Amino acid sequence: MSIELMDVEGERLQALAKIEAQKKQVAKSYNKKVKHKISLEGDLVWKMKLPEHDYKDHIFEKWSSKWEGLFRVHKVMVGNAYLLEELDGEMFSRALNGKFLKWYNPSIWEYNIKIYNRSIHR
């Protein structure tokens, strides 16, 4: 009887080790697909219009934009919080969570205009 109990205890430990190995494998495969937002000071971002401020335009209704901006990241804080400033230098009074921000990527047209302007001024 005691030998059978020891065998059951050994099987439980093996099952626990197997479960832990499976959890590590799942975490490893999940973390391959996760893209972390990494922002530096000076990056340009869009800010989500919060629903409490009635972001819908009465003309465009559901097609109105949910993003406003551009804003510059002034300071990166702990816990995915960002202190923003407007492009003219005016600071925000509070930090915003990163889930309410979208990083700005210039379109190909804006990029070509910048290159064109640089070549003219040389």
N, C-alpha and C positions, 0 to 999 in steps of 0.2 A: 504493500500500500504506500509506504513512504517513498519507495523507489519510483512509483508511478507519479506521485506528487512532484518529485524532483524533476522528472521528465517534462511534466506539464509546465513547471516553472521555467525550464530551459527553453521550451517552445515559445513561451510568452516573451522571453528576452530576445529570441531570434526574430519573432514577429515585430517587436518594438524596433529592433535595429533595422529591419526591412522597411518599416513605415518611415523612419527617420531618413533613410537613404532615398526613398521615393519623394519625400517632401523636399529634400535638397535638390533632386533632379528637376522637379516641377519649378522650384524657385529659380534655378539656373536657366531653364528654357524660357520662363516668363521674363526674366530680367534682360534677356537678349533683345526683346522687342520693345522694352520701355525706353523712351527717349526723354532724358532729363532736360528741362529747360535751364540753360546756363546763360545768365545775362551778365554783362559787364557794365560798369558805369559809363554812361555816354551812349548806350544803345538806344535806338528809337523803338517805341512801342505804341500800340493802339490800346485804349482803355475801353472796357465794356461799359455801355450805358446801363445804369442800374434801373430795374423796373420801377422802383419807388419814385423815380423822377419822370415817369411817363415818356419813355424813349421813342414811342411810335409817333411818327409824323402823321398829322391828320389828313394830309393829301395822299401819301403813299401807303398808309395803313400798314399791312403786314410786310410790305416790301421795303420798309424803311430800314436804315442801317442800325445795327446793334452796337457798332463800334464808333468811338470818337477819338480824335487825336490829330496829330502826332504829339507824343511826349517823350522826353529824354529821361533815362534812368539816372537819377542823381546819386543814389546810394543803395547798395544791396545790403539788406538786413537779414538777420537770422530767421529761419522758419519760412522761407519762400515769400518774404515780404520785401517790397520795393518802395523807396521814396522817389517820387517823380517830380519833375519840373517841366513847365511849359517851355516851348522853344525860345520864348523871349526872356526866360530866366526866372519867371515867377514860380515859387515853390508850392507844392501841395502841403496842406496842413497835417495830413495823416498818411501813413504808409498803406499801400494796397497789397492784397494777396496776389501772388503770381497767377492764380487761376482766373483772375479777371483781366489779364493782360494777354495781348497777342503781339508777337515780335514782328516788326515791320521789315518786309523784304521789298526793295524797290523793284518795280517792273522793268522789263527790258527796255521800255521806252524811256523811263526816267534814267536808267543807266546809260543809254546811248546819248541822251541830252547832256549828261554830266561830262562824258568823254568829249563830245562835240564842243562844249563850252571851254573845256581845258585846252583843246587844240587851237581855238580861236585866240585865247588870251596869251598864247606863247609867242 
